[in-house]
Amino acid sequence: MIQIRGLEFDSPEGRLLMEGLDLDVRRGATLLVSGASGSGKSRLLKVMAGTERPRRGEVRIAGHLVWPGDGALSLAGRVRMGFAFAAGGLLSNLSLEDNVALPLRFLGLPPAEVARRAGAALERLGLQPVAKLRPHAVSGSARKHANLARVLALEPELVLLDEPLEGLDAADRALTQELIQAWAGDPACTLVVASEEAQALPGLEADHLQLAPAPVPLECPRPSKSRTPAWGSSSSWPWRSSWACWWRRTPAP
């Protein structure tokens, strides 16, 4: 589903965050990207989604070239992708209900189907009581759940979640974890989750990409013949000298 070769990108301040990343995520797999703040987790997801352009490298989603190319426009009408941002992502002039329904309207779905999907997603996330309110009038957790409801309503084949549990209380966290586990257990859905700590998602069966925020030389077990050191790595591609970098498949603690 996701193929990345030679990826390199900077932070918004121009600091190099990633160099030489090669990564494969098969269709139906789950990938957990973890690391401290500033290690490039959010940036990596935005590059995958086609919303931010990397410095160099190739990114393909379901065989479609995203970078170099037209970014997210390359996937429009081709891949059902849902991206829940760590913060924001909702249109302030629309109600939560309309925010969830808007992508479905862009897909040209019949009004009855839009209403059905949006209503079901809002109900699943416990948002029906505040569905008519705008984002500024609801809590931070409700805004976060509205982002997830918008993804859910798309019935996506690719889900990208950036810090989905951040700032949630115990009840809201449990509801979000249940939804994440449902996506992870769906063989038709590929899931990528960025979280500062892997322990935030207990029991999640996932491949694990660990990123580090500062250059700490590390010799990985299987050196490759690559000419460029990588600061992120995956076991589906040869290991390299790296900042990050270890990869494993295991249920999170």
ROLO-555144 format. One line per field, with one value per residue: residue number from 1; residue in one letter; x, y, z of N, C-alpha, C, O in turn. Coordinates in steps of 0.1 Angstrom, whole numbers. Layout:
! ROLO-555144
pos: (NUM	...)
code: (a	...)
nu: (X	...)
nv: (Y	...)
nw: (Z	...)
cau: (X	...)
cav: (Y	...)
caw: (Z	...)
cu: (X	...)
cv: (Y	...)
cw: (Z	...)
ou: (X	...)
ov: (Y	...)
ow: (Z	...)
***
This chain:
! ROLO-555144
pos: (1	2	3	4	5	6	7	8	9	10	11	12	13	14	15	16	17	18	19	20	21	22	23	24	25	26	27	28	29	30	31	32	33	34	35	36	37	38	39	40	41	42	43	44	45	46	47	48	49	50	51	52	53	54	55	56	57	58	59	60	61	62	63	64	65	66	67	68	69	70	71	72	73	74	75	76	77	78	79	80	81	82	83	84	85	86	87	88	89	90	91	92	93	94	95	96	97	98	99	100	101	102	103	104	105	106	107	108	109	110	111	112	113	114	115	116	117	118	119	120	121	122	123	124	125	126	127	128	129	130	131	132	133	134	135	136	137	138	139	140	141	142	143	144	145	146	147	148	149	150	151	152	153	154	155	156	157	158	159	160	161	162	163	164	165	166	167	168	169	170	171	172	173	174	175	176	177	178	179	180	181	182	183	184	185	186	187	188	189	190	191	192	193	194	195	196	197	198	199	200	201	202	203	204	205	206	207	208	209	210	211	212	213	214	215	216	217	218	219	220	221	222	223	224	225	226	227	228	229	230	231	232	233	234	235	236	237	238	239	240	241	242	243	244	245	246	247	248	249	250	251	252	253)
code: (m	i	q	i	r	g	l	e	f	d	s	p	e	g	r	l	l	m	e	g	l	d	l	d	v	r	r	g	a	t	l	l	v	s	g	a	s	g	s	g	k	s	r	l	l	k	v	m	a	g	t	e	r	p	r	r	g	e	v	r	i	a	g	h	l	v	w	p	g	d	g	a	l	s	l	a	g	r	v	r	m	g	f	a	f	a	a	g	g	l	l	s	n	l	s	l	e	d	n	v	a	l	p	l	r	f	l	g	l	p	p	a	e	v	a	r	r	a	g	a	a	l	e	r	l	g	l	q	p	v	a	k	l	r	p	h	a	v	s	g	s	a	r	k	h	a	n	l	a	r	v	l	a	l	e	p	e	l	v	l	l	d	e	p	l	e	g	l	d	a	a	d	r	a	l	t	q	e	l	i	q	a	w	a	g	d	p	a	c	t	l	v	v	a	s	e	e	a	q	a	l	p	g	l	e	a	d	h	l	q	l	a	p	a	p	v	p	l	e	c	p	r	p	s	k	s	r	t	p	a	w	g	s	s	s	s	w	p	w	r	s	s	w	a	c	w	w	r	r	t	p	a	p)
nu: (8	19	49	81	110	143	137	137	134	127	123	98	113	135	154	171	153	149	165	172	152	138	109	83	49	26	-5	-33	-18	-6	11	31	44	67	83	102	90	95	109	100	76	49	54	63	39	23	37	34	6	5	3	24	54	83	119	134	131	110	75	49	15	-6	4	3	20	30	49	79	56	21	13	-13	-33	-28	-40	-67	-99	-89	-78	-91	-86	-81	-72	-64	-56	-32	-40	-65	-77	-104	-131	-138	-162	-182	-205	-199	-212	-214	-187	-179	-195	-186	-163	-176	-196	-180	-171	-193	-215	-248	-273	-287	-271	-248	-259	-265	-239	-225	-240	-239	-211	-208	-224	-210	-188	-198	-209	-233	-250	-237	-235	-245	-232	-205	-169	-156	-173	-173	-156	-121	-116	-139	-136	-113	-124	-143	-127	-118	-143	-149	-129	-138	-163	-156	-151	-125	-96	-71	-57	-45	-32	-25	-11	-35	-45	-38	-43	-68	-93	-98	-122	-127	-104	-105	-126	-115	-93	-106	-117	-94	-83	-103	-99	-73	-77	-90	-87	-89	-81	-54	-33	-17	-2	9	26	38	46	49	36	12	-7	-18	-16	-18	-13	13	36	67	81	107	116	142	150	175	208	221	246	242	248	230	218	219	238	236	243	239	245	238	233	205	178	157	141	131	121	113	130	165	185	202	230	220	198	175	171	152	133	104	81	54	31	21	31)
nv: (-12	13	27	38	54	65	88	122	149	181	199	224	246	243	224	194	165	139	114	94	74	43	24	0	-6	-30	-38	-37	-39	-27	1	14	45	58	81	108	141	162	145	139	126	135	150	130	116	136	139	113	115	134	161	177	186	166	171	154	122	93	87	64	55	29	22	46	75	98	116	123	147	155	154	151	154	135	113	117	105	80	66	58	76	85	111	120	148	159	181	206	208	208	227	259	273	255	231	203	181	189	191	164	154	167	157	135	146	158	135	130	115	103	124	110	89	102	114	91	79	99	103	78	77	99	90	67	78	92	118	128	145	170	175	196	218	242	239	256	257	234	208	201	173	165	178	164	138	144	147	120	108	119	106	79	79	80	54	42	30	34	47	74	84	110	113	103	99	119	142	132	122	93	79	89	82	54	49	58	41	17	21	24	-2	-16	-7	-16	-44	-49	-64	-51	-26	-3	9	36	49	76	81	95	78	43	28	40	27	0	-34	-33	-48	-45	-33	-16	15	33	66	91	122	134	133	103	81	48	14	-7	-41	-54	-44	-24	-20	6	39	61	72	63	79	67	36	3	-31	-42	-35	-31	-28	1	23	47	74	66	37	15	-14	-34	-62	-64	-68	-38	-27)
nw: (0	8	-4	1	-9	-4	12	22	44	59	90	98	104	89	97	92	92	84	65	37	41	36	31	34	35	38	22	43	66	98	110	135	143	163	187	202	207	180	164	139	133	128	105	87	84	71	48	37	33	13	17	24	9	4	8	-10	-26	-31	-30	-29	-30	-29	-54	-68	-78	-55	-45	-62	-75	-77	-51	-27	-46	-65	-55	-54	-58	-63	-42	-11	15	48	70	102	119	144	158	152	118	113	98	107	103	99	112	134	123	96	89	91	70	47	31	20	4	-15	-28	-43	-34	-29	-12	8	14	23	46	61	65	78	101	113	119	136	157	165	177	198	194	187	204	202	175	159	166	162	158	177	198	212	232	234	232	218	194	185	183	163	141	138	133	108	93	97	84	58	51	48	30	36	66	84	114	136	166	181	206	223	248	257	280	302	294	268	256	257	240	216	213	209	184	169	172	158	131	128	129	105	75	51	55	57	82	97	125	144	174	204	224	224	243	246	232	240	234	206	176	156	131	139	138	149	157	161	177	174	160	167	164	152	148	129	128	103	80	50	15	8	-2	13	46	67	86	95	95	82	86	63	44	37	67	80	89	113	126	139	150	149	143	146	148	169	195	210	243)
cau: (0	28	62	89	124	152	129	144	126	131	113	93	124	146	163	170	147	149	174	174	143	131	99	72	38	18	-20	-39	-9	-6	25	31	55	69	95	100	86	106	116	95	65	39	59	63	25	19	44	26	-7	6	0	36	64	97	131	136	126	98	64	38	4	-14	10	2	31	26	61	77	43	11	8	-27	-41	-25	-48	-81	-107	-82	-75	-100	-76	-85	-61	-68	-45	-31	-48	-71	-82	-119	-134	-145	-175	-191	-208	-192	-219	-211	-173	-179	-202	-181	-156	-185	-202	-170	-171	-205	-224	-262	-275	-292	-259	-240	-265	-263	-226	-221	-248	-233	-198	-210	-229	-200	-178	-205	-210	-247	-255	-231	-233	-249	-223	-192	-157	-152	-183	-172	-144	-110	-118	-150	-130	-105	-133	-149	-117	-119	-156	-147	-122	-146	-174	-151	-149	-112	-87	-58	-60	-33	-36	-14	-13	-49	-49	-32	-52	-81	-95	-99	-133	-125	-92	-110	-134	-106	-85	-115	-118	-81	-82	-112	-92	-61	-82	-97	-77	-90	-76	-40	-33	-5	-5	20	23	50	50	42	28	-1	-17	-16	-22	-19	-4	18	50	70	91	111	124	149	151	189	217	228	250	238	250	220	224	222	242	233	254	235	255	233	227	191	175	145	143	121	126	110	140	178	189	213	234	208	195	164	165	150	120	100	67	51	20	26	30)
cav: (0	24	24	50	52	76	100	132	161	190	205	237	256	240	215	181	155	125	112	81	64	33	18	-6	-10	-38	-35	-44	-39	-16	6	24	54	65	89	120	153	168	134	139	117	143	154	118	113	146	136	102	120	143	175	184	181	164	176	145	109	89	81	58	50	20	23	59	83	110	125	137	147	164	152	145	154	123	102	121	96	67	60	63	79	94	116	127	156	159	193	213	200	211	240	266	279	244	223	190	173	193	188	150	151	175	149	126	154	160	123	129	105	108	130	101	81	112	116	79	76	109	101	66	80	108	82	58	86	98	132	132	156	183	175	208	229	244	234	265	256	220	205	196	159	164	181	153	128	148	143	106	105	122	95	68	81	77	40	43	18	39	56	80	91	117	114	102	98	130	151	126	115	79	74	92	74	40	49	60	28	7	24	20	-17	-21	-5	-25	-57	-49	-67	-42	-13	-1	19	42	57	83	83	98	66	31	23	46	18	-13	-46	-31	-57	-35	-31	-4	24	42	77	98	136	140	123	94	70	34	4	-17	-55	-59	-33	-25	-14	19	50	72	67	66	83	60	23	-7	-44	-47	-29	-34	-19	9	32	55	80	59	32	0	-18	-47	-65	-69	-60	-28	-31)
caw: (0	9	-7	2	-12	-3	16	30	46	69	99	93	106	79	102	85	101	78	53	32	46	27	39	27	44	29	23	54	78	108	113	146	143	176	189	210	200	171	157	125	132	121	92	79	80	61	35	32	29	2	21	26	0	10	0	-21	-24	-38	-22	-37	-23	-38	-67	-74	-74	-47	-46	-68	-82	-73	-37	-24	-58	-72	-49	-54	-66	-66	-29	0	25	59	78	114	124	159	162	141	107	111	93	119	99	97	123	134	113	82	88	88	58	36	22	13	-6	-25	-35	-51	-29	-28	1	18	18	31	59	68	69	88	113	120	124	148	168	170	185	208	191	183	211	198	161	152	170	155	166	188	209	218	239	226	229	208	181	181	179	150	131	137	127	94	87	97	75	44	49	41	28	43	77	90	126	142	181	182	220	230	255	259	293	302	287	254	252	255	228	204	212	204	170	163	171	147	119	127	126	92	65	39	59	61	93	102	137	150	188	211	231	219	254	246	224	245	227	192	168	146	128	147	133	160	152	172	174	173	154	176	155	157	138	129	127	89	72	36	6	5	-1	21	59	69	99	98	89	83	84	50	36	45	78	78	100	113	138	146	143	150	137	151	148	182	201	219	257)
cu: (9	42	70	103	132	146	138	135	131	120	109	104	136	156	161	164	149	157	175	165	137	121	88	62	28	3	-25	-30	-12	8	23	44	56	82	92	95	98	113	111	83	53	42	59	49	20	25	37	13	-7	3	12	47	77	108	134	131	113	88	53	28	-5	-9	9	13	26	37	72	64	34	6	-5	-36	-40	-34	-63	-88	-101	-80	-84	-91	-82	-73	-66	-56	-44	-39	-54	-77	-97	-121	-143	-159	-185	-194	-200	-199	-215	-196	-172	-184	-194	-173	-165	-193	-193	-169	-183	-215	-238	-264	-279	-280	-249	-246	-263	-249	-221	-228	-242	-220	-199	-215	-219	-190	-185	-207	-223	-252	-249	-229	-236	-241	-211	-181	-154	-161	-182	-158	-133	-111	-129	-144	-121	-113	-140	-140	-117	-132	-155	-140	-131	-157	-169	-150	-136	-105	-73	-62	-46	-37	-24	-18	-28	-54	-45	-44	-66	-81	-97	-110	-132	-114	-96	-118	-125	-97	-94	-116	-105	-79	-91	-105	-80	-66	-89	-87	-78	-85	-62	-40	-19	-8	8	17	37	56	42	33	14	-12	-14	-23	-23	-9	0	32	54	82	95	120	131	151	165	198	225	233	247	240	239	225	227	226	239	244	250	245	251	228	213	188	161	146	132	126	123	120	153	180	201	218	224	208	186	168	164	135	117	85	63	38	26	23	16)
cv: (13	20	37	46	65	89	109	144	168	193	218	248	253	230	201	171	141	124	98	70	56	25	12	-10	-17	-35	-44	-44	-27	-12	16	32	61	72	101	131	159	158	133	130	124	146	142	115	123	144	124	106	129	157	183	177	178	171	168	131	106	83	76	53	42	20	36	68	96	121	117	136	157	162	146	145	142	111	105	111	82	59	66	64	88	98	124	135	156	170	200	204	201	225	247	271	268	237	210	181	176	190	173	147	157	166	139	133	156	147	121	119	111	114	120	92	90	113	103	77	86	107	89	69	89	100	73	66	94	113	137	144	170	184	188	220	230	241	243	263	242	218	201	181	157	168	170	141	131	145	128	102	108	111	83	68	78	63	37	30	22	49	61	88	97	119	114	102	110	139	145	121	100	73	77	84	59	39	50	47	17	9	20	5	-22	-18	-14	-40	-59	-52	-58	-28	-13	11	23	51	63	86	85	86	54	25	29	37	4	-24	-44	-39	-49	-37	-17	3	34	54	84	112	142	129	115	82	57	25	-6	-31	-59	-47	-35	-19	0	29	61	67	72	70	77	47	14	-20	-49	-42	-30	-24	-11	16	43	64	71	46	18	-2	-32	-49	-71	-62	-50	-32	-27)
cw: (0	6	-7	-1	-11	2	25	31	58	79	93	95	97	85	96	96	97	66	50	37	34	35	30	38	35	31	35	67	86	111	124	145	156	177	196	201	192	163	142	123	124	107	82	75	70	48	28	26	16	5	23	16	6	2	-12	-17	-31	-29	-31	-27	-32	-52	-74	-69	-67	-48	-53	-76	-76	-59	-36	-37	-66	-67	-50	-64	-69	-53	-18	12	35	67	90	119	139	165	150	131	105	106	103	116	97	110	123	124	99	79	84	74	45	26	14	2	-18	-34	-44	-47	-28	-14	11	23	27	45	67	73	80	101	120	126	137	160	174	179	196	206	187	191	207	183	154	156	162	164	178	200	216	224	229	222	218	195	176	176	165	139	128	130	112	87	86	87	60	41	42	40	34	53	82	102	133	157	184	197	229	235	258	274	291	293	272	248	249	242	215	202	206	188	163	161	160	133	117	124	113	81	52	42	63	71	97	114	142	165	195	218	227	230	254	239	228	237	212	185	156	143	135	141	143	154	164	168	171	168	165	167	161	145	139	125	113	81	57	28	2	7	9	35	60	83	102	91	91	80	70	40	44	56	74	90	101	126	146	149	144	146	143	149	161	186	211	234	262)
ou: (6	47	66	108	128	149	145	129	138	108	115	104	146	166	149	170	150	157	178	168	132	125	84	65	22	-1	-22	-35	-18	17	16	55	48	91	80	96	109	122	117	80	48	34	55	46	13	19	34	8	-17	1	11	48	82	105	137	128	107	92	49	31	-10	-17	15	15	19	34	74	61	39	-4	-8	-44	-48	-36	-71	-85	-107	-81	-84	-88	-88	-65	-73	-46	-54	-44	-48	-81	-102	-113	-153	-166	-197	-185	-194	-192	-213	-192	-163	-179	-196	-175	-162	-195	-197	-165	-184	-223	-239	-258	-275	-279	-243	-238	-261	-248	-215	-221	-241	-217	-192	-210	-218	-185	-179	-208	-225	-258	-256	-221	-230	-242	-206	-182	-150	-157	-190	-149	-136	-108	-128	-148	-121	-110	-143	-144	-116	-132	-161	-143	-131	-160	-177	-148	-135	-107	-65	-68	-38	-46	-14	-27	-34	-66	-48	-53	-75	-71	-97	-108	-134	-114	-92	-117	-128	-95	-89	-116	-105	-75	-88	-106	-78	-58	-93	-78	-69	-85	-57	-45	-10	-16	18	7	47	68	30	23	5	-24	-9	-35	-28	3	-8	40	45	93	86	129	126	153	166	195	235	225	249	235	238	236	236	217	240	254	256	254	259	219	209	195	154	153	124	135	128	119	153	177	209	212	219	215	188	159	173	127	125	78	68	36	35	13	13)
ov: (22	10	47	36	75	100	104	149	163	190	223	258	261	228	196	169	131	133	90	59	61	20	18	-16	-12	-29	-56	-49	-17	-21	26	26	68	70	105	131	160	161	126	127	118	145	143	112	119	146	124	101	131	165	195	165	187	176	173	129	115	74	84	46	47	19	38	69	104	132	106	127	168	168	137	136	138	101	96	110	74	47	78	55	99	89	134	128	153	169	199	192	196	234	242	273	271	237	207	174	167	187	170	138	152	167	136	128	156	148	112	114	123	109	121	89	85	112	103	73	83	108	89	64	87	102	71	60	102	121	149	153	180	192	191	231	220	240	237	267	240	227	197	177	148	162	167	135	122	141	124	93	101	108	76	58	74	59	32	21	13	59	53	97	90	127	123	105	111	143	153	116	95	64	68	80	53	29	43	43	9	-1	14	0	-32	-27	-20	-47	-70	-44	-58	-19	-21	21	15	61	56	92	78	83	54	19	24	40	-4	-22	-53	-38	-46	-41	-9	-3	43	51	84	115	153	117	120	73	54	27	-13	-32	-67	-41	-46	-13	6	28	69	58	82	65	82	47	15	-22	-59	-44	-31	-12	-15	15	48	61	68	46	10	7	-41	-40	-82	-51	-53	-39	-30)
ow: (-7	12	-13	4	-17	-3	34	22	66	76	84	87	97	78	95	106	105	58	58	38	25	46	20	48	26	42	36	77	83	115	123	146	160	169	197	189	197	156	134	111	114	98	71	63	60	37	16	15	10	-5	23	16	14	-9	-23	-5	-37	-20	-40	-17	-42	-61	-85	-57	-74	-51	-50	-83	-71	-55	-43	-38	-74	-74	-47	-75	-76	-53	-17	19	32	71	87	124	146	176	139	134	94	109	107	125	93	119	112	116	91	68	76	67	34	14	2	-8	-30	-46	-52	-55	-26	-4	23	35	36	55	79	85	90	111	133	137	146	171	186	189	202	216	184	185	210	178	143	151	155	176	188	211	225	222	218	211	210	185	164	166	158	128	116	121	104	75	76	80	52	29	31	48	36	50	86	101	136	159	190	200	240	228	262	279	280	285	264	237	239	235	205	191	198	181	152	151	153	125	106	118	110	79	44	33	70	68	99	112	144	168	192	219	225	227	261	240	221	233	205	187	147	152	136	139	147	147	175	156	167	170	170	164	173	134	149	119	111	74	52	34	-7	16	14	34	55	93	112	80	100	71	65	28	56	54	65	101	90	136	158	158	141	147	143	147	165	182	218	236	274)
***
